């Protein structure tokens, strides 16, 4: 099992696994989702590096105007407001919001566009094989440049006929008069270590020869470089893990199509239970028809919980789901559907007592429970299949 405080597991957690899931939807829907995943991957990469530097007093001068910046070490992030004023009233919520929205759109490579037009489209970042941000320490004003490298493709190395044939030219936008760190996206670094260790070693050795103030580092080396104290490192990384998980939750909330794919087993289980419940109803086995409908309803509410909260629930029963998600159910489906679920819950409890008393259900009651569960299943499917918003 990978250490959650190392490499790609630290930066991305379970995020990269989303690239491997099979989703079903319209072409436009899947296209938007693919864009969201690829872009958020870059934003998590940059967000992690920026977060580490922020914890030791460095702020991003590529994004923030130094002349209007006041540093507060108790805050994690800083806000650029519409009127052009930078504030420091940013906490964990702000990190989640900015990483989710695409903070990585501001780069040194886009500075000319930013200076000319006042802003740069975050879409522009997708066209860069690398991008650069400059960070400044709030006290000693020391600057460092971070070159974010999302892959290690062949274009990194090329031979100039007039150059020394024994030395590859490392084509990075290194900033003069400050320390430069080239940081590879951690899953790419891991792959390069396995597939092209010689080329990776060549790059690591060549970069300092090209620029003595430049270093090529893995994400683990980067963290160790700036946070050496084990206790502080543990706290900082645990805080990052919390932020990262909330970013993932925000992604799932905004893209029900992902939840539909992740919860495919639950959905299929609910469908099977509903079919079985209908057969039992027709055969006159009313008690078990209601029990299976209730189990199907619980499976569907499990999916709804995942969609609304961005994570799978702990083990909950029907009543727990309904009380926990009362507001969400009424907002998304209406009061009538909430009342239907309460009706199902009440008869679920009554079935248990009727069995104990040796009594039986009326067929009309069992039919109501099964039919209302089937209707909820249909409505939930419609919600999950709505196009995601970019």
Phi, psi and omega in degrees: 000135182287145176289124182290353178255023179223147167048221185295329179296323179291311185290317190250336185060232181272002187302314185297336179295338181294335179295339186264352183283153179263119180247156179234132180176185178290155182303316181298320180299312182291325177298316178296318180298317179299317177299314181301315182294313182294320181290318181294329175302315178293322181292324175294319178301307180293321181300321180296312180299315180297322180296314179302313181294325180296330183285348177243019169097011178261134174243161188271103181284345175294327181263320190252141180280115185301324185291340181244020187254130174238123187274135175234107185295346180275352179255159185258334188212174186220147189254136172259109184274167184297332181274008174087007182262133179266134179240168178246012181279059183232128180238205182304321179302323182290321176301313181300314181297314185288322177294318180296323183279339177108057180299336186289000181294338180269120181221161175299326180295336180260010184302317182300317178295320180295316180295326183281318188248353179090343178199167178225139180295135179296336179300332183300330183299330183296342183267001183257135175280341172209166172210158189235141171227143179252133181242142180235139177282138186289339183258303184269358177063014176297140179246146171225148178249132177250121173261112180274122184242104185283347177207173181235052183290172183298336184293346179301321182253132169210156184257126172269125182305331181269356181268167177300118183296343180272353185238119176286145177271126181265109191268074178242149179279070184287138183268131180286157172065026172201165179287134179246138175233121174265119185240123181271141174308129195300325179291328176291322178296317179299317180295319181296322178300326183275318188269319185227061183298325180293317180294321178296316179296321179298317179295316181298323182280330185282321186304313179296335177287326177290319181213112185295346177264013183245142178224143175254116187230151171281170181294326179291320177296322179299312180298314180297327180296319188256341177228091185275328183293120185300320182293314178296319179301317180300315181295313181299315183290323177297319178297320178297318180302320178297315179298313182300318180294325178290327175297317179296319178299318179297322178298315182292322178298324183274353183225078181304334180299330177290316179299320179302321180286316182294327184258023183303321180296316179298317182295315178296321178298316179297319180296319178295318180295322179293320178296317179295320179299319179295320178296316180297323179297315180293331179276355178088005177273077192290318181301312182288333175297317178292317181299316179292324177296320178296317178297321176296318180297319178297320178297319179293321179291331174300317178294316180298321177299314180302317180296316186280330184249357175073014179203156179289144182282162166291175183294112181236152175255176188307310181298323179296316180299313185295317180289323181292323186248027182306311181296314182296318181296314181293325180290315185277327187243340182102163182295325183299318179292321176301317179295325176299316180294323176295322177299314178299317181298315182298316182287335173298314180293321181292326179301318179300314181290325178295321178298319180295327182271356181078013179269171180230160178281156168277147184298323181297323179294313179299320178299319179298317180297312182295314183295319180291327176291319177298320179295319179297320177300316181295317181293320180295319177301320179296321179295315184290334182269003177296142177301138177286157181255132179278000000 
